[in-house]
Amino acid sequence: MDTRVKICGLTTSDAVSASVEAGAQYLGFVFFPKSPRNVDIATARALALDVPMGVAKVALVVDPSDEALERITGEVPIDMIQLHGKESLERVTEVRTRFGLPVMKAVGVSGPADLQALNAYGMVADQLLVDAKPPQGADLPGGNGVSFDWRLVSKRGWNAPWMLAGGLTQENVVQAIQMTGAKQIDLSSGVESAPGVKDPAKIQAFMNAIRAA
Ligand SMILES: O=C(O)c1ccccc1N[C@@H]1O[C@H](COP(=O)(O)O)[C@@H](O)[C@H]1O
């Protein structure tokens, strides 16, 4: 299966190496203090400098200010900004223009009404991240290890390339790809041994599951 994978929430060089060696095409660094996967700028910079050419480094941010984005993009050699908050269509356009980097906009899906947002953001973002909505009362807008009803996005396309996210694991990823037709997937907690702790064996097993499909 020729699926591109983003492994998100990397905090150590071991996790970066395991993801690169297993064949991930995108690596995500989380800049969100409430997350167990949060990294400071110095750590992210050191990790990103070791990523080989051809593997995209993604900065995940949640309703960021321009100042926060200036600090991140000024010090960390990133290739893409992932907006994972309540950013408006206008804000997506503004961030793309101001920072000169591709923007991936995350959209939470729990029912058919959410597909409108994907249509709209697909017109302004470079990529879409189609994720589950966070459970009621969750501290995090993503990274909660929950899936949504994949039939909602079965064989759908939008104006921008998209990644499927939300509760993906080595056990369910093949079915998720078969049901949705996703060509790109994104995951975080499904390859962890504890919140924020990536497990190299789970990363390899996840990639093996996709390749064997
Ligand atoms: O992972 C986080 O801590 C996080 C924090 C804030 C916003 C988004 C976050 N994660 C994103 O959510 C997807 C799905 O996560 P999971 O596989 O369900 O655990 C993850 O890949 C990140 O893009």
The ligand as an ORCA input file, in Angstrom:
! r2SCAN-3c Opt
* xyz 0 1
  O      -0.956     14.999     20.014
  C      -1.225     15.998     20.689
  O      -0.849     16.087     21.858
  C      -2.054     17.095     20.105
  C      -2.243     18.233     20.855
  C      -2.998     19.280     20.352
  C      -3.568     19.190     19.099
  C      -3.386     18.042     18.333
  C      -2.632     16.986     18.809
  N      -2.438     15.840     18.061
  C      -2.894     15.620     16.715
  O      -3.989     14.716     16.697
  C      -3.695     13.646     15.811
  C      -4.414     12.392     16.184
  O      -3.906     11.890     17.391
  P      -4.155     10.375     17.848
  O      -3.500      9.493     16.843
  O      -5.627     10.177     17.917
  O      -3.505     10.268     19.178
  C      -2.186     13.540     15.944
  O      -1.572     12.796     14.975
  C      -1.798     15.005     15.879
  O      -1.806     15.501     14.565
*
